[in-house]
Amino acid sequence: MELDKKQKVYNLILTLIQYISLIAFLIMTPYIAKGVMWQIIEIFGVIIGVWAIVVMKSSKINLAPQPRANAHLVTQGPYKIIRHPMYLAIILTLTPLIVTHYDQTRAIILGILFVNLIFKLLFEEGLLKAYFEGYSEYMKKSWRLIPWIF
């Protein structure tokens, strides 16, 4: 799938914001949340992320939103329920860290990351609808990010 110039720039900006935010957040934050409940949420996020990567591996995973050539639509594993489980994994893994190790700068970075992920997943869904014939039907059977909410 070839993107036009505007899409390429938007794609680059979204991807850069995501990775700069992740790197900044991870440099500034302890890796283990305080409290068993928050640690369980954090571990659940890691499990979802690893599961999503393992399932997606066969589809030529791409760090940027646009699908790679010869990619196929993945609708099994966590993708059967959630269209963006890797984004959910980021949210579940990082939120406990900011809640239990609060710092205003990290909270702002996490907020920027969350907003960026929403813009990125909306952009990605537009690209996936255009690339995969069955994506619109898949959208009707799955949740975007958080089951029963969004």
C-alpha positions in Angstrom: 0.0 0.0 0.0 1.5 3.3 -1.1 0.7 6.4 1.0 0.5 9.9 -0.4 2.9 12.5 0.8 0.5 13.9 3.5 -0.2 10.4 4.8 3.5 9.6 4.9 4.2 12.7 7.0 1.3 12.0 9.3 2.4 8.4 9.7 6.0 9.5 10.5 4.8 12.0 13.1 2.5 9.5 14.8 5.2 6.9 14.9 7.9 9.3 16.2 5.6 10.7 18.9 4.8 7.1 20.1 8.4 6.0 20.3 9.8 9.2 21.7 7.1 9.1 24.4 7.7 5.5 25.2 11.5 5.9 25.4 11.1 9.1 27.6 8.6 7.4 29.8 10.7 4.3 30.3 13.8 6.2 31.0 12.1 8.2 33.7 10.0 5.6 35.4 10.6 2.5 37.5 9.6 -0.7 35.7 7.5 -2.3 38.5 4.3 -0.8 39.9 3.7 -0.6 43.6 1.0 -2.8 45.0 -0.2 -6.3 44.0 -3.3 -5.0 42.1 -1.3 -2.6 39.9 1.4 -5.3 39.3 -1.3 -7.7 38.1 -2.6 -5.1 35.7 0.9 -4.4 34.5 1.7 -8.1 34.0 -1.6 -8.5 32.2 -0.6 -5.8 29.8 2.8 -7.5 29.2 1.0 -10.8 28.5 -1.4 -9.2 26.1 1.5 -7.5 24.3 3.5 -10.6 23.9 0.5 -12.6 22.8 -0.4 -10.0 20.2 3.2 -10.0 18.9 3.3 -13.8 18.7 0.0 -14.0 16.8 0.9 -11.0 14.5 4.3 -12.4 13.7 3.0 -14.3 10.7 1.5 -11.2 9.2 4.7 -9.3 8.7 4.3 -6.9 11.6 5.1 -3.3 11.0 5.9 -0.6 13.6 4.3 2.1 11.4 0.5 2.1 10.9 0.4 1.1 7.2 0.3 -2.6 6.3 3.3 -4.1 4.6 3.1 -5.7 1.2 1.7 -9.2 1.3 0.5 -8.8 4.9 -2.7 -10.7 5.8 -5.4 -9.7 8.2 -5.0 -11.3 11.6 -8.3 -12.0 13.5 -7.3 -14.7 15.9 -5.8 -14.6 19.4 -6.3 -11.3 21.1 -7.3 -9.8 17.7 -10.5 -11.8 17.8 -11.8 -9.5 20.5 -9.6 -6.3 20.2 -8.4 -4.7 17.0 -5.4 -3.0 18.7 -4.2 -5.3 21.5 -0.7 -3.9 21.3 -2.0 -0.4 22.1 -4.0 -1.8 25.0 -0.9 -3.6 26.2 0.9 -0.3 26.3 -1.9 1.3 28.3 -2.2 -1.6 30.7 1.5 -1.8 31.3 2.3 1.9 31.7 -0.8 3.2 33.6 0.1 1.3 36.8 3.6 2.8 36.7 2.3 6.4 36.6 -0.4 5.7 39.2 2.0 4.2 41.7 5.1 6.3 40.8 3.3 9.6 40.1 5.3 12.5 38.6 3.7 15.4 36.7 6.2 15.2 33.8 5.6 11.4 33.3 1.9 11.9 33.5 2.0 14.5 30.7 4.2 12.2 28.6 1.8 9.4 29.2 -1.2 11.6 28.3 0.5 12.6 25.1 1.2 8.9 24.3 -2.4 7.9 25.0 -3.8 10.7 22.7 -1.3 9.8 20.1 -2.3 6.1 20.2 -5.9 7.1 19.6 -5.0 9.2 16.6 -2.7 6.4 15.4 -5.3 3.7 15.7 -7.9 5.8 13.9 -5.4 6.5 11.1 -4.4 2.8 11.0 -8.0 1.6 10.7 -8.5 3.8 7.7 -5.5 2.3 6.0 -6.5 -1.2 7.0 -10.0 -0.8 5.6 -8.5 0.3 2.3 -6.0 -2.5 2.3 -7.9 -5.5 3.6 -11.2 -6.4 1.9 -12.6 -8.0 5.1 -11.6 -5.3 7.5 -15.0 -3.5 7.6 -16.7 -6.8 8.5 -14.0 -7.5 11.1 -14.7 -4.1 12.7 -18.3 -5.1 13.3 -17.2 -8.2 15.2 -14.4 -6.7 17.4 -13.7 -3.9 19.8 -11.3 -1.1 18.8 -9.3 -1.0 22.1 -11.2 -1.7 25.2 -14.0 -4.4 25.1 -17.5 -3.1 25.8 -16.2 0.5 26.0 -14.3 1.5 22.8 
